Amino acid sequence: MTAAPEIKIIGFDADDTLWDNEPYYRSLEDVFCEVMKDILPPEESSKELYKTEVSNLPLYGYGSKAYTLSILETALRLSREQLPAASIARILKAGKQLSDSPLKLLDHVETVLQNLAPYYKLIVVTKGDLIDQERKLKKSRLERYFHHIEIMSDKQPGDYEKLFRHLDIRPEEFLMVGNSLRSDILPVVELGGYAVHIPYHTTWLHEKVGDIQLPAERFREIASILKLLDECPWIKLKP
């Protein structure tokens, strides 16, 4: 029988794991589709936007400002640079609203952090724009539970390897919790760490993956973050 791992650090993704995020992006996309309705139907506008987003990732990275720029670029391209100034202003206004959107914690997040913090070092491992994520963390009032905040430009295996070196831990001492199989789960499991997937009801297309088989000894999927406390075999809460 394989010995139970000694988890020392638990990493939490932020957007759509600790708080709502994706619905705000979809609201801005709805504005874009409304602006473009006389040029393309919504589903076609969304497809064109996604192409622009993906092509811009190496230049802009992730976050609300990158998303707004990609929307403007797509709108100008599809309109052959004939987009009215009022439409540009409407997109910019909605983009600013996205950057300062309200923050709503997901159910049971603080309860789980309160229970885990006495026994584990907790960290945030998220990607995106530095200002965006710092703003959200401040609004969340969760900073006191975390020993370290890691805001990455991306979440590839190499990014996690750098994190492990910085934290001076082995992969098998690390547990990652997140909503994205592509960003939160696959890289950590590939490196030999442990991961818990908590699906969110809306997922950005870029974060979706096809059918995959992950080793049950290092991977779990749970319905809500609260289940971490009683359905994750690698978490041991002392009495």
Contacts in CASP RR format, 6 or more apart in sequence:
PFRMAT RR
TARGET T0000
AUTHOR 0000-0000-0000
METHOD contacts of the structure
MODEL  1
MTAAPEIKIIGFDADDTLWDNEPYYRSLEDVFCEVMKDILPPEESSKELY
KTEVSNLPLYGYGSKAYTLSILETALRLSREQLPAASIARILKAGKQLSD
SPLKLLDHVETVLQNLAPYYKLIVVTKGDLIDQERKLKKSRLERYFHHIE
IMSDKQPGDYEKLFRHLDIRPEEFLMVGNSLRSDILPVVELGGYAVHIPY
HTTWLHEKVGDIQLPAERFREIASILKLLDECPWIKLKP
2 217 0 8 1.000
4 233 0 8 1.000
4 234 0 8 1.000
4 236 0 8 1.000
5 172 0 8 1.000
5 173 0 8 1.000
5 194 0 8 1.000
5 234 0 8 1.000
6 173 0 8 1.000
7 120 0 8 1.000
7 173 0 8 1.000
7 174 0 8 1.000
7 175 0 8 1.000
7 194 0 8 1.000
7 234 0 8 1.000
7 235 0 8 1.000
8 120 0 8 1.000
8 121 0 8 1.000
8 169 0 8 1.000
8 173 0 8 1.000
8 174 0 8 1.000
9 120 0 8 1.000
9 121 0 8 1.000
9 122 0 8 1.000
9 123 0 8 1.000
9 167 0 8 1.000
9 169 0 8 1.000
9 173 0 8 1.000
9 174 0 8 1.000
9 175 0 8 1.000
10 116 0 8 1.000
10 120 0 8 1.000
10 121 0 8 1.000
10 122 0 8 1.000
10 123 0 8 1.000
10 174 0 8 1.000
10 175 0 8 1.000
10 176 0 8 1.000
10 177 0 8 1.000
10 235 0 8 1.000
11 122 0 8 1.000
11 123 0 8 1.000
11 124 0 8 1.000
11 125 0 8 1.000
11 174 0 8 1.000
11 175 0 8 1.000
11 176 0 8 1.000
11 177 0 8 1.000
12 18 0 8 1.000
12 122 0 8 1.000
12 123 0 8 1.000
12 124 0 8 1.000
12 125 0 8 1.000
12 177 0 8 1.000
12 178 0 8 1.000
13 124 0 8 1.000
13 125 0 8 1.000
13 126 0 8 1.000
13 176 0 8 1.000
13 177 0 8 1.000
13 178 0 8 1.000
13 179 0 8 1.000
13 180 0 8 1.000
13 183 0 8 1.000
13 184 0 8 1.000
14 21 0 8 1.000
14 124 0 8 1.000
14 126 0 8 1.000
14 133 0 8 1.000
14 136 0 8 1.000
14 137 0 8 1.000
15 21 0 8 1.000
15 22 0 8 1.000
15 126 0 8 1.000
15 136 0 8 1.000
15 179 0 8 1.000
16 22 0 8 1.000
16 106 0 8 1.000
16 179 0 8 1.000
16 180 0 8 1.000
16 200 0 8 1.000
16 202 0 8 1.000
16 203 0 8 1.000
17 106 0 8 1.000
17 177 0 8 1.000
17 178 0 8 1.000
17 179 0 8 1.000
17 184 0 8 1.000
17 198 0 8 1.000
17 200 0 8 1.000
17 225 0 8 1.000
18 105 0 8 1.000
18 106 0 8 1.000
18 109 0 8 1.000
18 124 0 8 1.000
18 140 0 8 1.000
18 142 0 8 1.000
19 103 0 8 1.000
19 104 0 8 1.000
19 105 0 8 1.000
19 106 0 8 1.000
19 109 0 8 1.000
19 136 0 8 1.000
19 140 0 8 1.000
20 103 0 8 1.000
20 104 0 8 1.000
20 106 0 8 1.000
22 200 0 8 1.000
22 202 0 8 1.000
22 203 0 8 1.000
22 204 0 8 1.000
23 202 0 8 1.000
24 98 0 8 1.000
24 101 0 8 1.000
25 64 0 8 1.000
25 67 0 8 1.000
25 98 0 8 1.000
25 204 0 8 1.000
26 202 0 8 1.000
27 94 0 8 1.000
27 98 0 8 1.000
28 67 0 8 1.000
28 68 0 8 1.000
28 71 0 8 1.000
28 91 0 8 1.000
28 94 0 8 1.000
28 95 0 8 1.000
28 97 0 8 1.000
28 98 0 8 1.000
29 46 0 8 1.000
29 49 0 8 1.000
29 71 0 8 1.000
31 90 0 8 1.000
31 91 0 8 1.000
31 94 0 8 1.000
32 45 0 8 1.000
32 49 0 8 1.000
32 71 0 8 1.000
32 74 0 8 1.000
32 75 0 8 1.000
32 91 0 8 1.000
33 42 0 8 1.000
33 45 0 8 1.000
33 46 0 8 1.000
35 75 0 8 1.000
35 83 0 8 1.000
35 87 0 8 1.000
35 90 0 8 1.000
35 91 0 8 1.000
36 42 0 8 1.000
36 45 0 8 1.000
36 75 0 8 1.000
36 78 0 8 1.000
36 79 0 8 1.000
37 45 0 8 1.000
39 45 0 8 1.000
39 78 0 8 1.000
39 79 0 8 1.000
40 48 0 8 1.000
40 78 0 8 1.000
45 74 0 8 1.000
45 78 0 8 1.000
48 74 0 8 1.000
48 77 0 8 1.000
48 78 0 8 1.000
49 70 0 8 1.000
49 71 0 8 1.000
49 74 0 8 1.000
50 205 0 8 1.000
50 206 0 8 1.000
51 74 0 8 1.000
52 70 0 8 1.000
52 71 0 8 1.000
52 73 0 8 1.000
52 74 0 8 1.000
52 77 0 8 1.000
53 66 0 8 1.000
53 67 0 8 1.000
53 70 0 8 1.000
53 206 0 8 1.000
54 206 0 8 1.000
56 66 0 8 1.000
56 69 0 8 1.000
56 70 0 8 1.000
56 73 0 8 1.000
57 66 0 8 1.000
57 206 0 8 1.000
60 66 0 8 1.000
60 69 0 8 1.000
60 70 0 8 1.000
61 128 0 8 1.000
61 129 0 8 1.000
61 153 0 8 1.000
61 154 0 8 1.000
62 127 0 8 1.000
62 128 0 8 1.000
62 129 0 8 1.000
62 153 0 8 1.000
62 154 0 8 1.000
63 128 0 8 1.000
63 129 0 8 1.000
63 132 0 8 1.000
64 95 0 8 1.000
64 98 0 8 1.000
64 99 0 8 1.000
64 101 0 8 1.000
64 129 0 8 1.000
64 132 0 8 1.000
65 99 0 8 1.000
65 129 0 8 1.000
65 132 0 8 1.000
66 129 0 8 1.000
67 95 0 8 1.000
67 98 0 8 1.000
68 91 0 8 1.000
68 92 0 8 1.000
68 94 0 8 1.000
68 95 0 8 1.000
68 98 0 8 1.000
68 99 0 8 1.000
71 91 0 8 1.000
71 95 0 8 1.000
72 88 0 8 1.000
72 91 0 8 1.000
72 92 0 8 1.000
75 83 0 8 1.000
75 87 0 8 1.000
75 88 0 8 1.000
75 91 0 8 1.000
76 83 0 8 1.000
99 132 0 8 1.000
99 135 0 8 1.000
100 135 0 8 1.000
102 139 0 8 1.000
103 136 0 8 1.000
103 139 0 8 1.000
103 140 0 8 1.000
105 140 0 8 1.000
105 142 0 8 1.000
106 225 0 8 1.000
107 224 0 8 1.000
107 225 0 8 1.000
107 226 0 8 1.000
108 224 0 8 1.000
108 225 0 8 1.000
108 226 0 8 1.000
109 142 0 8 1.000
109 225 0 8 1.000
110 142 0 8 1.000
110 145 0 8 1.000
111 226 0 8 1.000
112 225 0 8 1.000
112 226 0 8 1.000
112 228 0 8 1.000
112 229 0 8 1.000
113 122 0 8 1.000
113 142 0 8 1.000
113 145 0 8 1.000
114 145 0 8 1.000
115 229 0 8 1.000
115 237 0 8 1.000
116 122 0 8 1.000
116 228 0 8 1.000
116 229 0 8 1.000
116 235 0 8 1.000
116 237 0 8 1.000
117 145 0 8 1.000
119 236 0 8 1.000
119 237 0 8 1.000
119 238 0 8 1.000
120 235 0 8 1.000
121 147 0 8 1.000
121 148 0 8 1.000
122 145 0 8 1.000
122 146 0 8 1.000
122 147 0 8 1.000
123 146 0 8 1.000
123 147 0 8 1.000
123 148 0 8 1.000
123 149 0 8 1.000
123 150 0 8 1.000
123 167 0 8 1.000
124 137 0 8 1.000
124 146 0 8 1.000
124 148 0 8 1.000
124 149 0 8 1.000
124 150 0 8 1.000
124 151 0 8 1.000
125 150 0 8 1.000
125 152 0 8 1.000
125 155 0 8 1.000
125 163 0 8 1.000
125 176 0 8 1.000
125 184 0 8 1.000
126 133 0 8 1.000
126 150 0 8 1.000
126 151 0 8 1.000
126 152 0 8 1.000
127 151 0 8 1.000
127 152 0 8 1.000
127 153 0 8 1.000
127 154 0 8 1.000
127 155 0 8 1.000
127 183 0 8 1.000
128 151 0 8 1.000
128 152 0 8 1.000
128 153 0 8 1.000
130 151 0 8 1.000
133 149 0 8 1.000
133 151 0 8 1.000
134 151 0 8 1.000
137 143 0 8 1.000
137 149 0 8 1.000
143 149 0 8 1.000
148 167 0 8 1.000
150 163 0 8 1.000
150 166 0 8 1.000
152 159 0 8 1.000
152 163 0 8 1.000
153 159 0 8 1.000
155 180 0 8 1.000
155 183 0 8 1.000
155 184 0 8 1.000
155 187 0 8 1.000
156 187 0 8 1.000
157 187 0 8 1.000
157 190 0 8 1.000
157 191 0 8 1.000
158 187 0 8 1.000
159 187 0 8 1.000
160 171 0 8 1.000
160 187 0 8 1.000
160 188 0 8 1.000
160 191 0 8 1.000
161 191 0 8 1.000
164 170 0 8 1.000
164 171 0 8 1.000
164 174 0 8 1.000
164 191 0 8 1.000
167 174 0 8 1.000
171 188 0 8 1.000
171 191 0 8 1.000
171 192 0 8 1.000
171 193 0 8 1.000
172 192 0 8 1.000
172 193 0 8 1.000
172 194 0 8 1.000
174 188 0 8 1.000
174 193 0 8 1.000
174 194 0 8 1.000
175 193 0 8 1.000
175 194 0 8 1.000
175 195 0 8 1.000
175 196 0 8 1.000
175 232 0 8 1.000
175 234 0 8 1.000
175 235 0 8 1.000
176 184 0 8 1.000
176 185 0 8 1.000
176 188 0 8 1.000
176 193 0 8 1.000
176 194 0 8 1.000
176 195 0 8 1.000
176 196 0 8 1.000
177 184 0 8 1.000
177 195 0 8 1.000
177 196 0 8 1.000
177 198 0 8 1.000
177 225 0 8 1.000
177 228 0 8 1.000
178 184 0 8 1.000
178 185 0 8 1.000
178 195 0 8 1.000
178 196 0 8 1.000
178 197 0 8 1.000
178 198 0 8 1.000
179 197 0 8 1.000
179 198 0 8 1.000
179 199 0 8 1.000
179 200 0 8 1.000
179 203 0 8 1.000
180 203 0 8 1.000
180 207 0 8 1.000
181 197 0 8 1.000
181 207 0 8 1.000
181 208 0 8 1.000
181 209 0 8 1.000
181 212 0 8 1.000
182 206 0 8 1.000
182 207 0 8 1.000
182 208 0 8 1.000
182 209 0 8 1.000
183 207 0 8 1.000
184 195 0 8 1.000
184 197 0 8 1.000
185 195 0 8 1.000
185 197 0 8 1.000
185 214 0 8 1.000
185 219 0 8 1.000
186 209 0 8 1.000
186 212 0 8 1.000
186 214 0 8 1.000
188 194 0 8 1.000
188 195 0 8 1.000
189 195 0 8 1.000
189 214 0 8 1.000
189 215 0 8 1.000
189 218 0 8 1.000
189 219 0 8 1.000
192 218 0 8 1.000
193 218 0 8 1.000
194 218 0 8 1.000
194 219 0 8 1.000
194 234 0 8 1.000
195 214 0 8 1.000
195 218 0 8 1.000
195 219 0 8 1.000
195 220 0 8 1.000
196 219 0 8 1.000
196 220 0 8 1.000
196 221 0 8 1.000
196 222 0 8 1.000
196 228 0 8 1.000
196 232 0 8 1.000
197 219 0 8 1.000
197 220 0 8 1.000
197 221 0 8 1.000
197 222 0 8 1.000
198 221 0 8 1.000
198 222 0 8 1.000
198 223 0 8 1.000
198 224 0 8 1.000
198 225 0 8 1.000
199 221 0 8 1.000
199 223 0 8 1.000
220 231 0 8 1.000
220 232 0 8 1.000
220 233 0 8 1.000
222 228 0 8 1.000
222 231 0 8 1.000
222 232 0 8 1.000
228 235 0 8 1.000
229 235 0 8 1.000
229 237 0 8 1.000
END
